[in-house]
Amino acid sequence: MSSYEIGAFEALEWVWHILRTQKEHKITLDETTRQIQEALSVMGHGKNIDFRKLITDMKLI
């Protein structure tokens, strides 16, 4: 896989974990939407996001 494909996979995996966490921990849809919009904003400003770290951190919750 190319680095682009790996990054895209990790981003999609992060969204999947957010949605799963929302259901398990009864997090509101507004909070879930905010997290995704925040990530899009960060990326839109040309900054990198370490989705692998975010996923690992979520698994500790």
N, C-alpha and C positions, 0 to 999 in steps of 0.2 A: 504494500500500500504506500502511496505517496504521503508526504507530510500533510498535504491538504486533506486527503481522504481520512487520515488518522484524526486530524482536528475536527472534521465534520462528524465523524463517528462519535468522538468524545463529547461534542456539543449535543448531539442527539441523545446520547446515553445520559447526559446531565439532565436534559428535559424529562426523560423517562423517569429518572430518580426523583425529580421534583414532583412529578405527578403522583408517583407511588407514595412519596412521603406525605404529600397533601392528604391523600386518602387515609393513610395509616395514623397520622397525627392530627387529623381534622384541621389542617391549615386551610384558611379561607382561600377561595378562588382569587380574591383581590391580592392577597399576599403572593400567591403563586404567579399571578400576572405581573406583579411588581418586580419580582426576581428576574423573570424573563425579559421584561422591558429594560431593566437596569443593565443586564448583560448585553442586550442589543445596543444600548446607548454607549456603553464602554467600548464595544467593538466598533461602533460607528465613528467613534473619535480616534480610531486607529490604535487602540491599546489592546494588548493580548490578554486573554483570560486563560488561566490554567484550569481547564475543565476537569482534568484528572484529579487535581487537588480538591476541587469543589466536591467531586463525587466521593472521594475518600473522606473528607470532612463530614459529609452527609451520612455516611455509613456509621459514623461515631455517635450520631444522635440517638 
